[in-house]
Amino acid sequence: MKKTSLIALVVIAGLIVSGGFFLLTWDIPPPSAPVEKVLPDERFPR
């Protein structure tokens, strides 16, 4: 049981490290369309 737990822990740690590496190297494209949102005046205090 101890060996199985160790293997599971190593696999989970490897997945976390590889996921972090993927997010660090991923070239996310910027949004291609402008975003416009109308905010009502009532939301802001005077």
C-alpha positions as a Python dict, from the first residue, in 0.01 Angstrom:
ca = {
    (1, 'M'): (0, 0, 0),
    (2, 'K'): (286, 237, 78),
    (3, 'K'): (443, 179, -264),
    (4, 'T'): (110, 246, -440),
    (5, 'S'): (66, 572, -248),
    (6, 'L'): (418, 681, -342),
    (7, 'I'): (357, 606, -710),
    (8, 'A'): (27, 798, -701),
    (9, 'L'): (197, 1094, -534),
    (10, 'V'): (475, 1099, -795),
    (11, 'V'): (221, 1084, -1080),
    (12, 'I'): (14, 1369, -932),
    (13, 'A'): (325, 1581, -875),
    (14, 'G'): (436, 1514, -1234),
    (15, 'L'): (96, 1621, -1366),
    (16, 'I'): (105, 1943, -1165),
    (17, 'V'): (458, 2028, -1280),
    (18, 'S'): (384, 1947, -1644),
    (19, 'G'): (59, 2147, -1630),
    (20, 'G'): (244, 2446, -1487),
    (21, 'F'): (511, 2418, -1754),
    (22, 'F'): (240, 2404, -2022),
    (23, 'L'): (73, 2718, -1887),
    (24, 'L'): (408, 2901, -1871),
    (25, 'T'): (494, 2823, -2233),
    (26, 'W'): (145, 2853, -2388),
    (27, 'D'): (123, 3150, -2625),
    (28, 'I'): (-236, 3261, -2563),
    (29, 'P'): (-364, 3477, -2849),
    (30, 'P'): (-518, 3812, -2751),
    (31, 'P'): (-888, 3868, -2813),
    (32, 'S'): (-954, 3957, -3175),
    (33, 'A'): (-1274, 4156, -3121),
    (34, 'P'): (-1303, 4466, -2902),
    (35, 'V'): (-1520, 4429, -2593),
    (36, 'E'): (-1763, 4709, -2512),
    (37, 'K'): (-1982, 4702, -2205),
    (38, 'V'): (-2222, 4974, -2098),
    (39, 'L'): (-2218, 5044, -1726),
    (40, 'P'): (-2521, 5226, -1584),
    (41, 'D'): (-2463, 5548, -1392),
    (42, 'E'): (-2657, 5411, -1093),
    (43, 'R'): (-2369, 5174, -1009),
    (44, 'F'): (-2136, 5460, -918),
    (45, 'P'): (-2182, 5679, -611),
    (46, 'R'): (-2185, 6051, -661),
}
